[in-house]
């Protein structure tokens, strides 16, 4: 199947909101945990197209024009010294299209974006421990695990 990888556009917000529900279900969210579609649409629009935008996204579009994958990312500062990094928050390709090189193409596009941005020294991301396919995928692309980091998290309502 031929797919196109391109930056998200405002017209993609409804399709992205639907894809995010698919992603949530992939990670095991129950119906009661799924945000109402209209709230999701508003949050996607604000995150990607607000002033200033909080994030950016590359989308995978199939031959029919459907959005079937994404790479959501932001730039973080500082990284090494005074440089910044491209931080990949979410990489997702619909199950029926996995193992066709689409995820590898997304990672290549992210590396190109980082290399083209002055002062961007690296691409970073995390993988869930309970998703053994993720580390295998990244290692097959030649990426190595960065030891020495511990991830902490607190909900904003309890900070």
BELJO-V43616 format. One line per field, one symbol per residue. ss: DSSP state (h for helix, s for strand, l for the rest). phi: phi as a letter, one per 20 degrees, with the letter a starting at -180 (. if undefined). A space follows every 10 residues. Layout:
BEGIN
ss->???
phi->???
END
This chain:
BEGIN
ss->lllssssllh hhhhhhhhhh hhhhhhllll hhhlllhhhh hhhhhhhhhl lllllsssss slllllssss ssssssslll lllsssssss ssslhhhlll lhhhhhhhhh hhhhhhllls ssssslllll lhhhhhhhhh llllllllll lllllhhhl
phi->.ecddbffcg feggffffff fgfgfgenfe gfeefggfff gffffffecf defebcbedd defeneecab cebbddcedd mdeccedeeb cbcggfdfmc nfffffffff fffffeegne eadcaccffe cfffffffff enedfeendc edbbfffdf
END
